[in-house]
Amino acid sequence: MQPTSPSAVAAFPTTGEPVLRVENGSSRQASDSKQDPIIQVEGLRKTYQTARGSLDLFDNLNLRIDPGEMVAIVGQSGAGKSTLLHILGALDAPSAGTVYCASTNVASLSPRQAAAFRNREIGYVWQFHYLLPEFTALENVAMPLLARGKVKAGAPGDAQRAPSSSLGWKREALAVAANWLREVGLEERGAHRPGELSGGEQQRVALARALVNNPRLLLADEPTGDLDETTAGMVFDLIERLHMSHGLTSILVTHNLDLAARCTRALRLESGRLAPLEARQ
């Protein structure tokens, strides 16, 4: 694992105005909380250069998310929901402002540090599953473990020890991956390749892969967008159960207002800012 530099990991900013936490139609100051947030964003701006000039996607956006929350973000297509998720997850950089995730200033990370941070702290689920077609479901789930080189304590079937050989480590990673497939109800489908699975099964494999490293944060970008209503509900039920049973903090981008209403909070991204979903008339 690539260590982060001292400047990359620091306490949350204490200067300037405290960040307001948007919740249930009102705002409260971050200083009221008894625990450190897992996400804290201040003054976020993202600017793109276009043929017509600069385009500011976010306008001084602030956000605080506490550990254990399940937060939905809704908004029109093109509002910047996916971009916001990418910035929170160290896949993209802000043009201005500060973004702290799991006590780390993600904008200060080098590409190598960011990759190590994502592998260690964040699980991703996308609208499309992005499973590797030439590998089995079991092998797809094991991929993040093989990239990381060890099992993080707390994962099902974890084994916090160094393997005696690369072959031994692969066997260990596959054993942990098998436990995660069991968690999502697909223990009998481990030998199947993605093309042999239904859409709902593919997304459940993708969810197991996202969580196999036991991350603290789950980022899901339209995780049910490609599924029919019944299957979408079943996948969301699974996300909700895993969120609770593994003590996750989860951020979901969705167009499904019914699913958003089941989260701890639902926020609307509009005109570059976040507001409680109920606040829009």
N, C-alpha and C positions, 0 to 999 in steps of 0.2 A: 504494500500500500504506500503510495506516495504521500509523505507528510506535508501538511500545509505550513506555510511560512508564518512566523509570529504575527505579521501584519494581516494575515488572512483570517485568523481566528481571534476574536476579541469579544468583550462584553458588548451588549446592545448599546447604541448611542444614548448618551444622557444629556446632550446639549440640545438647545432649541426647544420648540414646543413639543409636548408629548403627543404620541400618535393616538388618534381616536379610533376606538374599536367599534365598528358598525354592528349593531345587534338589535334585532327585534324593533326596528323603527326608531331607535335612539342611538346615542353615542356615549361611551364612557371613556375616561382617560386610561391609558395603559398603566399608569401608576397605581390604579385601584386594584390591579390583579395581584394575587399572592404567589404567582408562579411566572417564570420567564416564558415569553412566547416562543413558539417554535418557528413562526414566521413573523417578521416585522419589517415593514416597508415604509419608507418615508420619502416623500417628494419625488416619486418615480416618474420619469419621463422616458419615452421611447420615440425617437425621431427617425423618419425615413426620408431619404432624398428622392424626389420624383422629378419628372420632366417639368412639372409645374411649380417646383420649389419644395420646401420642407413640409413634411406631414407629421404632426405630433399625434401619436396614437394615444398616449396617456398624458393627462394634465394634472401634475402634482398629486399623483395617486398615493394614498396611504392605506395601509392594511395591517391588522394584527390578528394572528390566529394562535390560540392557546393549545397546548398539548391535549389530545383527546377529542378535539372538535372534528366534526364532519361538515364541511362547508361546501355549498353548491354555488357556482357562478353561472349565471344565465345572461343572455344578451343576444342581440341580432348578429347574424353572420357578418364578419368584418369588424366587429367592435373591438377585437384584440384579446379575446378570451384565451385562445391558444398561445398567443405571444406572451401574455401574462404568466401562464403556466410554465412556458419555456424559461422565462426569466427567473421565476421562483425556483425552478429545478436546475439552474446553472447550465441550461442549454443555449441561452442567449444572454446578452449583456445589456444592461440599461444604458440609455444615453446620459441620464443624470439621476441623482437620488441614491439612496442606500437600500440594499436588499440583504437582510440577514435571514438565513435559513439554518436551523439547528446550531445557533450561535456562531455561524460562519458567515463572513462577508463574501458572498458568492461572487461578486463582481471583481474581487481582488485575486481570484484563483487563476493560475495558469491553466492552459488546456489539460495538461496531465493531472494537475491537482483537482480540476473540476471533474474529470472522469472518475478519479478515485473517490471523490466526495459523493458523486451520484451513485456509484456502485455500493457505497457504504451506507448512505442515509436515505436514499429515495427509491421508491418503486414506481414504475410508470406503466400505465395501461392506456392504449390509444383506441380510437374508433376502429381501426384495422388492427388485427392481432400481430402482424409482423413476425409470425413464427417462421423459422427457417425450414423450407419445404423438404430439404433432403435429410432432415433429422427427425427422430421420433418425438412424440410429446414429452417423454421422459427426458430425452437429451436436451430438448429446448428449455425445459424448466431448469436443468442443471447448468446451463451456459453461464449465468452470472456467478455461480459458485466457482466454476472452473476459471473464470476471468479473475476472480478475487483471490483465490488461493487458500481460503479457509472458510469455515462455517462460523457465522456470528452466533454467539450464545443467545439462546432463546428461540431459535428456529426449531420446528418439529424435527426430532431425531438429530439435534445438533451434536457436534463432536469437536470441541475446541482443542484440537491437537494437530500437530504437524504429521502428515502421512510419511511413511517410510519410503515411499516411491511414488512416482507420478501415476502408476497404475493403481496403487492403493488409494491415492487421493481421488482418482476418477470414480472408483467404486464407492467411496465414501460420499462423494457429491451426488452420485446417482441414487444412493440410498436416501439421502435427505430429500432429493427431488421426488422420489416415490412417495414419501410421507406427505409432501405438499400436494401431489396429485390426489392422494387419499382425502386431504382436507377439502378439495373442491369436488369430490365425488367422481373422480376419473381414474381410480386406481386400476381399473380393468382396461384402460385405453392407452396405457403408457407406451406400448409398442407400435401404436398407430402414428402415421405421419399426418401432418396438418390437413392434407387433401382428403384424408379418410375420415375427418371429423366434421360434425355439423358446425354451423356458425356459433351457436351457444357454447359448444364444447371447445372450439378454438379460443373463444374469449375466456373461458375458465382456465385453460392452459396458460394463456397470457397473464391472467391474474396470479396463478401459482408462480410463474416465472418472476413477476414483479415483486413477490413477497418472499422468495426463497432465501434472500440474504437478510431477512428480518429487518427491513428498514423502519425508520421512525415515521416517515412521511410517505403517503400514497398520493400520487398525482394521476388523475384519470381524466382524459380528454374525450368526451362523448363515448364512454365505454359501452353504452347500449345503443348507440346511434345506428348501427348496421343490423340490429336485431328486430324481430317482430315483437309486438307488445307483450305477449306472454313470456317469451324467452328473455326479453329485456327486464321484466319484473323479477324473474328468477335470478338473473345475473346480479341485479341490484340487491336482492335479498342476500346473496352470497357476499357481496362487497360489504354490506351492512354487518353481517355476522362476523366476518373476518376483522372488520374495523374494531368491533367490540372485543372479540376474543383475544386479539393480539395487541390491544392498546395502541392502535394506530392514530395518527392525525391524518385526515383525508381531505383532499380538495378535488371536487368533481366539476368539470365543465359539462353542462347539459342543456338541451333545449326542452327537456321534458319537465314541465312545471310540477307535475304530480310527484316525480321522483325528487325534485329539488325540495319540495315541501317536507319530505321525510328527513332532511338533514338538520343538523343542529342550527344552522343559519343558512339563509339563501340571499345572495347578493346579486344585484344587476349591474353589469358593466355597460355604461352608456355615456357617450360624449367624453370618454377618457377618464371617468371616475366611477367609483363603486358606491352603491347606496343599497339599503335594505330593499328586498324585492317588494315588500308591502308598501314602500313609500311612493311607488309609481302609480299614478291615477289612470 
